[in-house]
Amino acid sequence: MNDDANPEADAFTAEVCWHYYVNELTQAEIARVLGATRLRVNQAIQRARAGGMVRIEIDSPFLPRLDLQDRLQRHFGLERVQVAPAHPVQYDYHTPVGTALASYMSTRLRAGAWKLVGVSWGETLQRCIERMLPHNLPEVEVISMLGGTSRGETLNAFAIASGFAARLGARYSLLAAPIFLADRIDRAAFLEQDVFVGQFEKFTRLDAAILTASNISDLSYLVRTGLPGGISAAELIAAGAVGDVVGRFLDDSGKVVSSRLEGRTIGIALDVLRQVPERVLAAAGGHKVPIIRAVLGAGIANVLVTDDVTARLLLEEG
């Protein structure tokens, strides 16, 4: 069969390009990983270039791991799943997922499906911004869905929203508040300010919400630097928490744990979030499997972008 009309050859080409351009493997390393000759790998790269598949990003319907996608979609009752190939040796749970998310977001935005896009924050979203091609979408508005921390890292809520807007040629609005209020501040009174009333009203009109999730360890930026004084990771774990999404700490069934943080969190409420048509969770890594399962099982997200390592772990029992 002619390779130009062979779906298996196209799938092989897409995977070769992913490892070559995203995971930055050499052609010899790709040949070893895929059990192919170096000549075949080289020919796949040349074919992709000649056919227009490679344009900084990789554009191919054969890129996702279709079997894992289908199984995850059925298992968790999701609307869509996108699974990216992870680096087979130097595992990085941010870059492949961020790159796949950039591709997914670009497709939806180019189709005109989203005008109001809510974003959380985290390193995966920063990688997404870095890998996304520039757009010109002045009709789109990027909205931060939770407060930020006072630290200056680029993965903070404020930098993520403005970073997406710059890449998309879009507008943005910030939730200019801390993610957690001090104990003595009344949350309801604080949110009565006009600047917050308008922002929270936009949450009810979102077309899409881009989410990340973290576990409770020093691998989590929020746990490492964002918890207020007097609240510890040990306390959250003792309350049954396995991780957080939009600053809400959940147990393994997806319920908000009974902690002192819930009444102090500034961000989109989970019941409002569940009304957003597309709720895209971008997350990977073995340490995140319990919180990913919790978020999906509770219906907080209906689209998943992950990698093949995490996909297999999510499908394991127990």
C-alpha positions in Angstrom: 0.0 0.0 0.0 1.2 3.5 -0.8 2.4 5.3 2.4 0.6 8.4 1.3 -2.8 6.7 1.8 -1.9 4.4 4.7 -3.4 5.5 8.1 -0.8 3.4 10.0 2.0 5.2 8.2 0.4 8.5 9.1 0.1 7.5 12.7 3.8 6.4 12.8 4.8 9.7 11.1 2.9 11.8 13.7 4.5 9.9 16.6 8.0 10.3 15.1 7.4 14.0 14.7 6.2 14.3 18.3 9.3 12.7 19.7 11.5 14.6 17.3 10.1 18.1 17.7 8.5 18.1 21.2 10.5 15.5 23.2 13.6 16.4 21.2 14.9 12.9 20.8 17.5 12.1 18.1 16.5 10.0 15.1 18.5 7.1 16.5 16.7 7.4 19.9 13.3 7.5 18.1 14.3 4.4 16.1 15.1 2.5 19.3 11.9 3.6 21.1 9.6 2.7 18.2 11.5 -0.4 17.1 12.1 1.0 13.6 15.1 1.6 11.5 16.7 5.1 11.5 16.1 5.3 7.7 12.4 4.8 8.3 12.4 7.5 11.0 14.3 9.9 8.7 11.8 9.2 5.8 8.9 9.9 8.2 10.3 13.3 9.1 11.0 14.2 5.5 7.5 13.1 4.5 5.9 15.2 7.3 7.9 18.3 6.2 7.0 17.8 2.5 3.3 17.2 3.3 2.9 20.2 5.6 2.2 18.2 8.7 4.9 20.0 10.6 4.5 23.7 11.2 6.2 24.2 14.5 3.2 22.4 16.0 2.2 18.9 14.8 -1.1 18.8 12.9 -2.4 15.3 12.4 -5.6 13.5 13.4 -3.4 10.4 14.1 -1.3 12.2 16.8 -3.4 11.1 19.9 -3.2 7.6 21.3 -6.6 6.5 19.9 -7.1 3.4 22.0 -6.2 5.1 25.3 -8.4 8.1 24.3 -11.4 5.8 23.6 -11.0 3.9 26.8 -10.6 7.0 29.0 -13.6 8.6 27.3 -15.8 5.6 28.0 -14.5 5.0 31.5 -15.0 8.5 32.8 -17.9 9.5 30.6 -16.0 12.3 29.0 -16.8 14.3 25.8 -13.3 14.4 24.5 -9.9 13.0 25.4 -6.5 13.9 24.0 -3.5 11.8 24.9 0.0 12.9 24.1 3.1 10.7 23.9 5.4 11.3 26.8 9.2 11.3 26.6 10.0 7.6 27.0 13.2 8.2 29.1 13.3 11.7 30.6 9.7 11.9 31.8 8.3 15.4 31.8 4.6 15.7 32.9 4.3 19.3 31.8 5.6 19.8 28.2 3.8 17.1 26.2 0.5 17.9 27.9 1.0 21.7 27.5 1.8 21.2 23.8 -1.2 19.0 23.3 -3.4 21.5 25.1 -2.1 24.3 22.8 -3.1 22.3 19.8 -6.6 21.5 21.3 -7.2 25.2 22.2 -6.1 26.4 18.8 -8.4 24.1 17.1 -11.4 25.1 19.2 -10.6 28.8 18.9 -10.1 28.7 15.2 -13.5 27.0 14.9 -15.1 30.0 16.7 -16.3 27.7 19.5 -15.0 29.9 22.3 -15.3 33.6 23.0 -15.0 33.7 26.8 -12.3 31.4 28.1 -11.6 31.0 31.8 -8.1 29.9 32.9 -6.6 28.7 36.1 -2.8 28.6 36.5 0.2 26.3 36.8 3.3 25.2 35.0 1.4 23.1 32.4 -0.5 26.2 31.3 2.8 28.1 31.1 4.2 25.4 28.7 1.0 25.6 26.7 1.5 29.4 26.2 5.1 28.8 25.1 4.1 26.2 22.6 1.0 27.9 21.1 1.2 29.6 17.7 0.3 33.3 17.7 -3.3 34.2 16.8 -5.3 37.3 16.2 -8.5 36.9 18.1 -9.6 40.3 19.4 -13.2 39.0 20.0 -11.9 36.5 22.6 -11.5 37.4 26.2 -9.3 35.4 28.6 -10.6 35.5 32.2 -8.6 34.4 35.3 -10.9 32.1 37.4 -9.1 32.4 40.7 -7.0 34.8 42.7 -3.2 34.7 42.7 -0.3 34.6 45.1 2.1 37.5 45.8 5.0 35.5 44.4 6.3 36.7 41.0 6.6 33.4 39.1 5.3 33.3 35.5 2.9 30.5 36.4 0.9 32.8 38.7 -2.8 33.5 37.8 -2.1 37.0 36.6 0.8 36.1 34.3 -1.1 33.1 32.9 -4.2 35.1 31.9 -2.2 37.9 30.3 0.2 35.4 28.7 -2.7 33.6 27.0 -4.1 36.9 25.8 -0.8 38.0 24.4 -0.4 34.8 22.4 -4.0 34.8 21.2 -4.2 38.5 20.4 -7.1 38.6 22.8 -8.4 40.7 25.7 -8.1 39.6 29.3 -9.5 40.4 32.7 -7.9 39.5 36.0 -9.3 38.4 39.3 -7.1 40.9 41.2 -7.4 39.3 44.6 -5.4 36.8 46.7 -6.3 33.2 46.2 -7.0 32.9 50.0 -8.3 35.7 52.2 -6.9 36.3 55.7 -9.0 34.8 58.5 -10.4 38.1 59.7 -11.8 39.2 56.3 -15.4 38.5 55.5 -15.5 36.8 52.1 -19.0 37.9 51.2 -18.4 41.5 52.0 -15.1 41.4 50.1 -16.8 40.1 47.0 -19.5 42.8 47.0 -17.0 45.2 45.5 -18.0 46.2 41.9 -14.7 44.9 40.4 -15.4 41.4 41.7 -19.1 41.4 40.9 -18.4 41.9 37.2 -15.7 39.3 37.2 -17.9 36.7 38.9 -20.7 37.4 36.5 -18.4 36.5 33.6 -17.9 33.1 35.2 -21.5 32.3 34.4 -21.0 33.0 30.7 -17.8 31.1 30.0 -17.6 29.0 26.9 -14.6 27.0 28.2 -12.6 26.6 31.4 -9.0 25.5 31.2 -8.1 23.6 34.4 -5.1 22.1 36.0 -4.9 19.9 39.1 -2.2 19.3 41.7 -1.6 16.8 44.5 -0.7 17.7 48.1 3.1 17.8 48.1 6.0 20.1 47.4 5.5 19.3 43.7 2.4 21.6 43.9 3.2 25.3 43.6 0.1 26.2 45.5 0.9 23.9 48.4 4.6 24.9 48.4 4.1 28.6 48.3 0.5 29.6 48.4 -1.1 28.2 51.6 -1.8 30.8 54.2 -0.2 30.8 57.6 -1.7 28.2 60.0 -2.8 25.9 57.2 -0.5 22.9 56.5 -0.4 20.1 53.9 -0.7 17.7 56.8 -4.0 19.2 57.9 -5.4 19.0 54.4 -4.3 15.3 54.1 -5.8 14.6 57.5 -9.1 16.0 56.2 -9.0 13.5 53.3 -7.8 15.8 50.5 -5.9 14.3 47.6 -5.3 17.5 45.7 -6.9 20.7 44.4 -8.5 22.2 41.3 -9.1 26.0 41.1 -8.0 26.2 44.7 -10.6 23.8 46.0 -9.1 20.8 47.9 -11.0 17.6 47.1 -11.1 14.1 48.6 -10.9 11.0 46.4 -14.6 11.1 45.7 -14.4 14.7 44.4 -16.0 16.4 47.4 -14.6 19.5 48.9 -12.9 18.6 52.1 -14.1 20.2 55.3 -11.1 22.6 55.8 -10.7 26.1 57.0 -9.7 27.1 53.5 -13.0 26.7 51.7 -14.6 29.8 53.2 -11.5 31.9 52.3 -11.0 30.9 48.7 -11.4 33.5 46.0 -12.3 31.9 42.7 -15.0 30.3 40.6 -17.3 28.0 42.6 -17.5 24.4 41.6 -21.3 24.5 41.0 -20.7 27.4 38.6 -17.8 25.7 37.0 -19.9 22.6 36.2 -22.2 24.8 34.1 -19.4 25.7 31.7 -19.9 23.9 28.4 -16.3 22.8 27.9 -14.2 22.1 31.1 -10.8 21.0 30.0 -8.5 19.4 32.5 -4.8 19.4 31.5 -2.8 17.3 33.9 -0.3 14.4 33.9 2.0 12.6 36.3 1.7 9.5 38.5 1.5 11.7 41.6 -1.6 13.4 40.2 -3.6 10.3 39.4 -5.8 10.4 42.5 -6.8 14.1 42.0 -7.4 13.6 38.3 -9.7 10.7 39.0 -11.5 12.8 41.7 -12.0 15.7 39.3 -13.2 13.5 36.4 -15.4 11.3 38.7 -17.1 14.3 40.1 -17.9 15.7 36.7 -15.9 18.9 37.3 -14.2 18.4 33.9 -15.6 16.9 30.7 -12.5 17.1 28.5 -9.1 15.6 29.5 -5.7 16.3 28.0 -3.0 14.1 29.5 -0.1 11.8 28.4 0.1 8.1 27.7 1.9 7.3 31.0 -0.9 8.9 33.0 -3.6 7.5 30.8 -2.5 4.0 31.6 -2.4 4.7 35.3 -5.9 6.2 35.3 -7.2 3.1 33.7 -5.7 0.8 36.3 -8.1 -0.4 39.0 -7.6 0.8 42.5 
